[in-house]
Amino acid sequence: MMVLGMSDSIGFGMVTYNAEHRIRQSAFTVPKWIKNFVIVNDGTPYPEDAYPPHAKVIQHKTNKSVGVAKTTAINYLLGNKKCEHIFFNE
């Protein structure tokens, strides 16, 4: 039986819309021990170096709204990563 470490059950999400400077400022402060870190970009794509390497980036093709972007992050963290605890940066 595999027992997950505490950091495996934690998910952290960020959503962004045309605010590359804010992602550059805040996303790089998320500790690398948070293995399940997702950023949903709901606007214009940013360069790859705007995101920390330990973040999973999901790019929406069109703006869908902050609610849909958060739902995308939640679905990824709950469904794909099986997180038990989910936190968002506002």
Stockholm file with secondary structure:
# STOCKHOLM 1.0

chainA/1-90         MMVLGMSDSIGFGMVTYNAEHRIRQSAFTVPKWIKNFVIVNDGTPYPEDAYPPHAKVIQHKTNKSVGVAKTTAINYLLGNKKCEHIFFNE
#=GR chainA/1-90 SS CCCCCGGGGEEEEEEESSCHHHHHHHGGGSCTTCCEEEEEECSSCCCGGGSCTTCEEEECSSCCCHHHHHHHHHHIIIIITCCSEEEECC
#=GC SS_cons        CCCCCGGGGEEEEEEESSCHHHHHHHGGGSCTTCCEEEEEECSSCCCGGGSCTTCEEEECSSCCCHHHHHHHHHHIIIIITCCSEEEECC
//
